[in-house]
Amino acid sequence: MYSQNFTYTNRIVKNIVEITSARDTILNAYIVLKWEVSLRRDALIKAAHASTAIERNPLTLEEVSQLAQSRKVTATRKAQQEVLNYLKVL
């Protein structure tokens, strides 16, 4: 049978309330959601660029960004397909 090894103190309860309040503020903040899309997109593009660059893909970060936006870039089909495949997996 479970037996708790602690007791709630006023300090613990106060901290839980503050954490819950801060969490609710963050989850319901419009500006956070607005920035989240942009931050996720940037992270995805940087991850695709870095991971394919390790394999000697010649595309620049800007070119990877353009491919992610379905724009054309001047590069070999193989280089483009490698990045597009990586973006699709992510």
C-alpha positions in Angstrom: 0.0 0.0 0.0 1.2 3.5 -0.8 2.3 5.7 2.1 3.3 9.3 1.3 6.7 10.3 2.8 6.0 14.1 2.9 3.5 16.6 4.1 2.0 19.5 2.3 3.3 22.8 3.6 2.0 26.3 2.9 5.2 26.9 0.9 4.6 23.8 -1.3 1.0 24.7 -1.9 1.9 28.3 -2.8 4.5 27.1 -5.3 2.1 24.7 -6.9 -0.5 27.5 -7.3 2.2 29.8 -8.8 3.4 27.2 -11.2 -0.2 26.4 -12.3 -0.9 30.0 -12.8 2.2 30.6 -14.8 1.5 27.5 -17.0 -2.1 28.7 -17.6 -0.8 32.2 -18.6 1.7 30.6 -21.1 -0.8 28.2 -22.6 -3.4 30.9 -23.1 -1.1 33.6 -24.3 -1.9 34.6 -27.9 1.6 35.9 -28.6 3.2 32.6 -27.6 1.1 30.7 -30.1 1.8 33.3 -32.8 5.6 33.0 -32.3 5.4 29.2 -31.9 4.6 28.6 -35.6 7.5 30.7 -36.7 9.9 29.2 -34.2 8.9 25.6 -35.2 9.3 26.4 -38.9 12.8 27.9 -38.3 13.8 25.0 -36.2 12.6 22.5 -38.9 14.6 24.3 -41.6 17.8 24.6 -39.6 17.5 20.9 -38.6 17.1 19.9 -42.2 20.0 22.1 -43.4 22.4 20.9 -40.6 21.5 17.2 -41.0 21.9 17.2 -44.8 25.0 19.4 -44.7 26.7 16.7 -42.6 26.2 14.4 -45.6 27.8 17.1 -47.8 24.6 18.5 -49.3 25.6 21.7 -51.0 22.4 23.7 -50.3 22.6 26.8 -48.2 20.3 27.5 -45.3 18.5 30.0 -47.6 18.0 27.4 -50.3 16.6 24.9 -47.8 14.2 27.6 -46.6 13.1 28.2 -50.2 12.6 24.5 -50.8 10.5 24.3 -47.6 8.3 27.0 -49.1 7.9 25.0 -52.4 10.1 27.5 -54.3 12.6 26.5 -56.9 16.3 26.6 -56.3 19.3 26.2 -58.6 20.8 22.9 -57.4 21.0 19.3 -58.5 17.9 17.2 -58.3 19.7 14.9 -55.9 20.5 17.7 -53.5 17.0 19.1 -53.6 15.4 15.6 -53.1 17.6 14.9 -50.1 16.4 18.0 -48.4 12.8 17.5 -49.4 12.8 14.0 -48.1 14.3 15.1 -44.8 11.7 17.8 -44.4 9.0 15.3 -45.2 10.3 12.9 -42.5 10.4 15.7 -39.9 
